[in-house]
Amino acid sequence: MTNHYERIKNKKVLVTGGLGFVGHNLVKTLVDDYNCTLIVVDNCANSNPAILGSHIDKVAFSQISVLDTDKLFPLLADVNYIFHLACKQISASGTEPLDDLKVNAESTLLLLDYIKNNPLPALERFVYASSCSVYGSSTILPISENDPTIVLSNYAATKLLGENYTMIYNRSNDIPTSSVRYSNVFGYGQSPRNPYCGVLGKFVHNALTGLPLCVIGDGEQTRDYTFVSDAVNATILAAVHPKALGEVFNVGTGIETSVNRLAEIIKESVPGISIEHLPERDIDNIRRRSTNIEKIHQQLGWSPLINIKQGIDETLKWYKNTL
Ligand SMILES: NC(=O)c1ccc[n+]([C@@H]2O[C@H](COP(=O)([O-])OP(=O)(O)OC[C@H]3O[C@@H](n4cnc5c(N)ncnc54)[C@H](O)[C@@H]3O)[C@@H](O)[C@H]2O)c1
């Protein structure tokens, strides 16, 4: 059986948003497991080079914006893979909508259009990090890539736009693109100070610092939580697999977990923590979500390896050593 992952070994890779939560985990994996030569692009809007630890010396880091094309485009020469992860976070997309549009979508268009006009012969794949937030308030469970999108935030709109650009430039200009729609990624390296670290990041942080876990509403709202190493492996597979070309894939587990269940799991590992209930907010407008992962499973042979309990335990371990 072909090991598609082998294809990225020793290759030159550029990761935008490479200091972010998913980005720095991707960078470390590409360096450690695949001996890739890394160019990491990040403007540190929401991150710090320290997150890479000693890996910072193993990569070429450029502290630039993805919108600074004069500095970005020359970095693209000879790269084999581009992973475009830089983003404006969902929490800021309502208050800074133009910035959200620029970082999430315009930068994608600029990159693709540059590649169209200045073909990069070495380029094997351009991977765009999209989001299951494009499904919005859909009540379809589990939701598939072909189900309707219902965008509820500027972030979801600009993520979908970025994704659509990758599809258009693939179909019309033969640029080798793939997109992954992540579902609630969690795990080590997620800063609890990051306003979009998600409920799990906040719960883990609070549990280990003696603060109560704040459950909003009745706690029966569900999401499909994906452990970061699974998300990273799916992203690399979307880059190397021939059947991922021009496609978009859900990256999740297919399993719904309620906020109450998350709190229970954490309580099992950190006894003595308290749980506080807070009233529902206007923004809590998505009751349930789980993603159908048949497409990535059937087409690329990917399945998540880490279940929610294992993922939470790994995350607790990491936070204990880091905090
Ligand atoms: N974490 C999740 O659960 C999740 C879910 C769905 C989709 N995604 C997508 O996956 C990707 C990675 O998400 P993440 O959780 O690692 O986000 P993150 O916020 O941790 O990382 C994003 C990185 O982009 C950088 N950045 C922001 N603006 C930039 C600019 N103009 N130029 C260069 N760098 C810039 C930030 O400094 C940060 O390091 C994003 O595209 C996001 O939309 C993430």
The ligand as an SDF file (V2000), in Angstrom:
LIG
                    3D

 44 48  0  0  0  0  0  0  0  0999 V2000
   -8.5280   25.9120   15.8390 N   0  0  0  0  0  0  0  0  0  0  0  0
   -9.6930   25.5180   15.3260 C   0  0  0  0  0  0  0  0  0  0  0  0
  -10.5230   24.8810   16.0060 O   0  0  0  0  0  0  0  0  0  0  0  0
  -10.0490   25.8360   13.9120 C   0  0  0  0  0  0  0  0  0  0  0  0
  -11.3000   25.4460   13.4390 C   0  0  0  0  0  0  0  0  0  0  0  0
  -11.6310   25.7330   12.1240 C   0  0  0  0  0  0  0  0  0  0  0  0
  -10.7120   26.3440   11.2910 C   0  0  0  0  0  0  0  0  0  0  0  0
   -9.5130   26.7280   11.7700 N   0  0  0  0  0  0  0  0  0  0  0  0
   -8.5840   27.3840   10.8370 C   0  0  0  0  0  0  0  0  0  0  0  0
   -7.3090   26.7800   10.9620 O   0  0  0  0  0  0  0  0  0  0  0  0
   -6.2820   27.7580   10.8240 C   0  0  0  0  0  0  0  0  0  0  0  0
   -5.4070   27.7490   12.0410 C   0  0  0  0  0  0  0  0  0  0  0  0
   -6.2040   28.0220   13.1900 O   0  0  0  0  0  0  0  0  0  0  0  0
   -5.5510   28.2180   14.6110 P   0  0  0  0  0  0  0  0  0  0  0  0
   -6.5110   27.7300   15.6130 O   0  0  0  0  0  0  0  0  0  0  0  0
   -4.1750   27.6950   14.5990 O   0  0  0  0  0  0  0  0  0  0  0  0
   -5.5370   29.8130   14.6880 O   0  0  0  0  0  0  0  0  0  0  0  0
   -4.5200   30.7700   15.4620 P   0  0  0  0  0  0  0  0  0  0  0  0
   -5.2070   32.0510   15.6630 O   0  0  0  0  0  0  0  0  0  0  0  0
   -3.9490   30.0600   16.6400 O   0  0  0  0  0  0  0  0  0  0  0  0
   -3.3610   30.9580   14.4000 O   0  0  0  0  0  0  0  0  0  0  0  0
   -3.4320   31.8860   13.3430 C   0  0  0  0  0  0  0  0  0  0  0  0
   -2.0680   32.5100   13.1650 C   0  0  0  0  0  0  0  0  0  0  0  0
   -2.1590   33.4560   12.0950 O   0  0  0  0  0  0  0  0  0  0  0  0
   -1.3770   34.5830   12.4460 C   0  0  0  0  0  0  0  0  0  0  0  0
   -1.8410   35.7310   11.6740 N   0  0  0  0  0  0  0  0  0  0  0  0
   -2.9530   36.4960   11.8500 C   0  0  0  0  0  0  0  0  0  0  0  0
   -2.9960   37.4780   10.9420 N   0  0  0  0  0  0  0  0  0  0  0  0
   -1.9100   37.3220   10.1520 C   0  0  0  0  0  0  0  0  0  0  0  0
   -1.3890   38.0390    9.0340 C   0  0  0  0  0  0  0  0  0  0  0  0
   -2.0280   39.1060    8.5300 N   0  0  0  0  0  0  0  0  0  0  0  0
   -0.2330   37.6080    8.4930 N   0  0  0  0  0  0  0  0  0  0  0  0
    0.4420   36.5290    8.9840 C   0  0  0  0  0  0  0  0  0  0  0  0
    0.0040   35.8320   10.0430 N   0  0  0  0  0  0  0  0  0  0  0  0
   -1.1560   36.2150   10.6080 C   0  0  0  0  0  0  0  0  0  0  0  0
   -1.5790   34.7470   13.9410 C   0  0  0  0  0  0  0  0  0  0  0  0
   -0.5530   35.5090   14.5490 O   0  0  0  0  0  0  0  0  0  0  0  0
   -1.5860   33.2810   14.3980 C   0  0  0  0  0  0  0  0  0  0  0  0
   -0.2860   32.8490   14.7520 O   0  0  0  0  0  0  0  0  0  0  0  0
   -7.0020   29.0890   10.6060 C   0  0  0  0  0  0  0  0  0  0  0  0
   -7.0140   29.3720    9.2350 O   0  0  0  0  0  0  0  0  0  0  0  0
   -8.3950   28.8540   11.1330 C   0  0  0  0  0  0  0  0  0  0  0  0
   -9.3420   29.6470   10.4830 O   0  0  0  0  0  0  0  0  0  0  0  0
   -9.1480   26.4820   13.0620 C   0  0  0  0  0  0  0  0  0  0  0  0
  1  2  1  0
  2  3  2  0
  2  4  1  0
  4  5  1  0
  4 44  2  0
  5  6  2  0
  6  7  1  0
  7  8  2  0
  8  9  1  0
  8 44  1  0
  9 10  1  0
  9 42  1  0
 10 11  1  0
 11 12  1  0
 11 40  1  0
 12 13  1  0
 13 14  1  0
 14 15  2  0
 14 16  1  0
 14 17  1  0
 17 18  1  0
 18 19  2  0
 18 20  1  0
 18 21  1  0
 21 22  1  0
 22 23  1  0
 23 24  1  0
 23 38  1  0
 24 25  1  0
 25 26  1  0
 25 36  1  0
 26 27  1  0
 26 35  1  0
 27 28  2  0
 28 29  1  0
 29 30  1  0
 29 35  2  0
 30 31  1  0
 30 32  2  0
 32 33  1  0
 33 34  2  0
 34 35  1  0
 36 37  1  0
 36 38  1  0
 38 39  1  0
 40 41  1  0
 40 42  1  0
 42 43  1  0
M  CHG  2   8   1  16  -1
M  END
$$$$
